[in-house]
Amino acid sequence: MIPLADTCGSSAAETYAPRRRANTDESDQSLVARLAEGDRHALQRLFVRHQQRVYRFVLRLVSNTATADDIVSEVFIELWRHAASFERRAQVSTWLLAIARNKALSAMRRRIDAPLDDALAVPDLAVSAEETSDAGKRSAALRTCLQRLSPSHREIIDLVYYHEQSVDEVSAILGVPPATVKTRMFYARKRLAELLRAAGTETARY
């Protein structure tokens, strides 16, 4: 992954220089406002706060850790360059995921060996590792069923249930009307329930 300090033109030591006491409760929007004024420390704060979420989202799409690392760096470089254009009525996390999705889809189109049908095929290893044996089997069955959904339906499930995005936030990320999000969600849940029943697994809370 490209060091963020390099993208901002300063060393890590300079970036973290405590010129003022950090406010750990400072809002994302406030940090973006500071970033728009050239505050490199604000970029580091946003990176620490959102890097894992963006990385996991991108990894589900591209199924390649190196590519995911590169895309995450590109997302925060984009944030650095365009912070002034951020519309404050949106959530910063929603904006970041929208940028990440566009870059991930572009990367996937460039990869002949990674068609869109493979999207979201990466299991949530952090969650699975904490599950009991029986729950782990159910989780494996769920992942298998998720892989059999269409790419658009898997994407909806991922955003709503793994990333806990609202309908309006998913609408902003995908660039489709909220009504379309609701329709896709309805059919995604219906199809997933059918696949789970066929697999002999109790219907999950989808």
C-alpha positions in Angstrom: 0.0 0.0 0.0 1.3 3.5 -0.8 2.2 5.3 2.5 -0.2 8.1 3.1 2.6 10.3 4.2 4.1 10.1 0.7 0.9 11.1 -1.0 0.7 14.2 1.2 4.3 15.2 0.7 5.4 14.9 4.4 7.1 12.4 6.6 5.2 10.3 9.1 7.0 12.1 11.9 5.8 15.4 10.5 2.3 14.1 9.9 1.9 13.0 13.5 3.6 16.0 15.0 1.3 17.0 18.0 0.9 20.6 17.2 -2.4 20.5 19.0 -4.2 18.0 21.2 -6.1 15.6 19.1 -9.9 15.5 19.5 -10.7 11.8 19.2 -14.4 12.6 19.0 -14.1 15.0 16.1 -16.6 14.3 13.4 -15.8 13.0 10.0 -17.2 16.1 8.4 -15.1 18.3 10.6 -12.0 16.3 9.6 -12.9 16.6 5.9 -13.3 20.4 6.4 -9.8 20.5 7.9 -8.5 18.3 5.1 -9.9 20.7 2.6 -7.7 23.4 4.2 -4.6 21.2 3.8 -4.5 19.6 7.2 -2.5 16.4 6.7 -3.2 15.2 10.2 -6.9 15.1 9.4 -6.2 12.7 6.5 -4.3 10.4 8.9 -7.2 10.5 11.3 -9.7 9.6 8.6 -7.5 6.9 7.3 -7.2 5.2 10.7 -10.9 5.6 11.2 -12.1 4.2 7.9 -9.3 2.2 6.3 -10.4 -1.2 7.6 -14.0 -0.7 6.4 -13.0 0.4 2.9 -10.4 -2.4 2.6 -12.9 -5.1 3.6 -15.5 -3.7 1.1 -13.0 -3.6 -1.7 -11.6 -7.0 -1.0 -15.0 -8.5 -1.3 -15.2 -7.0 -4.8 -11.7 -7.7 -6.2 -10.8 -10.9 -4.3 -7.1 -9.9 -4.3 -5.3 -8.4 -1.3 -2.6 -6.6 -3.3 -5.2 -5.0 -5.5 -7.4 -4.1 -2.5 -4.4 -2.4 -0.8 -3.7 -0.3 -3.9 -7.3 0.7 -4.3 -7.5 1.8 -0.6 -4.5 4.0 -1.1 -6.2 5.5 -4.2 -9.4 6.1 -2.3 -7.7 8.2 0.3 -5.6 10.0 -2.3 -8.9 10.9 -4.0 -10.2 12.1 -0.6 -7.1 14.3 -0.2 -7.5 15.8 -3.6 -11.2 16.4 -3.6 -12.0 17.1 0.1 -13.2 20.6 -0.8 -16.0 19.2 -3.0 -17.5 17.0 -0.3 -21.2 17.6 0.1 -21.8 17.7 3.8 -25.3 16.3 3.6 -23.8 12.9 3.0 -21.9 10.6 5.3 -18.1 10.5 4.8 -18.2 6.7 5.0 -20.8 6.6 2.2 -18.6 8.9 0.0 -15.6 6.7 0.6 -17.4 3.5 -0.2 -18.7 5.1 -3.4 -15.2 6.1 -4.5 -14.0 2.6 -3.5 -16.7 0.9 -5.5 -15.9 2.9 -8.7 -12.2 2.1 -8.4 -12.8 -1.5 -7.7 -15.1 -2.0 -10.6 -12.6 -0.2 -12.9 -9.9 -2.6 -11.6 -12.1 -5.6 -12.2 -12.8 -4.5 -15.8 -9.1 -4.4 -16.4 -8.6 -8.0 -15.1 -9.7 -10.6 -17.6 -9.3 -13.3 -14.9 -11.7 -11.6 -12.4 -15.2 -11.2 -14.0 -17.9 -9.4 -12.1 -19.6 -12.7 -11.3 -16.8 -13.3 -8.8 -17.6 -10.2 -6.8 -18.0 -10.6 -3.0 -16.6 -14.1 -3.0 -14.1 -13.5 -0.2 -15.3 -14.8 3.2 -15.4 -12.7 6.3 -12.5 -14.4 8.0 -12.5 -12.2 11.0 -16.1 -13.2 11.8 -15.7 -16.8 10.9 -12.7 -17.3 13.2 -14.8 -16.3 16.2 -17.7 -18.7 15.5 -18.3 -22.1 17.0 -18.0 -25.2 14.8 -21.8 -25.4 14.1 -22.1 -21.7 13.5 -19.0 -21.9 11.2 -20.8 -24.5 9.1 -23.8 -22.3 8.8 -21.6 -19.3 7.9 -19.9 -21.4 5.2 -23.3 -22.4 3.8 -24.3 -18.7 3.8 -21.2 -17.7 1.9 -21.8 -20.4 -0.7 -25.3 -19.2 -1.2 -24.2 -15.6 -1.4 -21.8 -16.5 -4.2 -24.8 -17.9 -6.2 -26.6 -14.6 -6.1 -26.3 -12.2 -9.0 -23.5 -9.5 -8.6 -26.0 -6.7 -8.0 -27.8 -8.8 -5.3 -24.6 -9.7 -3.5 -23.5 -6.1 -3.6 -26.8 -5.0 -1.9 -26.4 -7.7 0.8 -22.8 -6.7 1.4 -23.6 -3.0 1.8 -26.7 -3.4 3.9 -25.7 -6.2 6.2 -21.9 -6.2 6.3 -21.4 -2.5 6.2 -24.8 -1.4 7.7 -25.5 1.2 5.1 -29.0 2.7 4.9 -31.2 2.6 1.8 -30.3 6.2 1.1 -26.6 5.6 1.6 -26.6 2.5 -0.7 -28.5 4.6 -3.2 -25.6 7.2 -3.1 -22.9 4.5 -3.4 -24.5 2.7 -6.3 -25.9 5.7 -8.1 -29.4 4.3 -8.3 -32.7 5.6 -6.9 -33.7 4.4 -3.4 -36.7 2.6 -4.9 -34.2 0.5 -7.0 -32.2 -0.3 -3.9 -35.4 -1.5 -2.1 -36.4 -3.6 -5.1 -33.0 -5.3 -5.4 -33.0 -5.9 -1.6 -36.4 -7.6 -1.8 -35.4 -9.9 -4.5 -31.9 -10.5 -3.1 -33.4 -11.6 0.3 -36.0 -13.7 -1.5 -33.4 -15.5 -3.6 -31.0 -16.0 -0.7 -33.8 -17.5 1.4 -34.5 -20.0 -1.4 -30.9 -21.0 -1.7 -30.5 -21.4 2.1 -33.6 -23.6 2.3 -32.3 -25.7 -0.6 -28.9 -26.0 1.2 -30.8 -27.3 4.3 -29.9 -24.3 6.3 -32.4 -22.3 8.4 -33.2 -19.0 6.8 -30.8 -16.3 8.0 -32.0 -12.9 9.1 -32.0 -11.4 5.6 
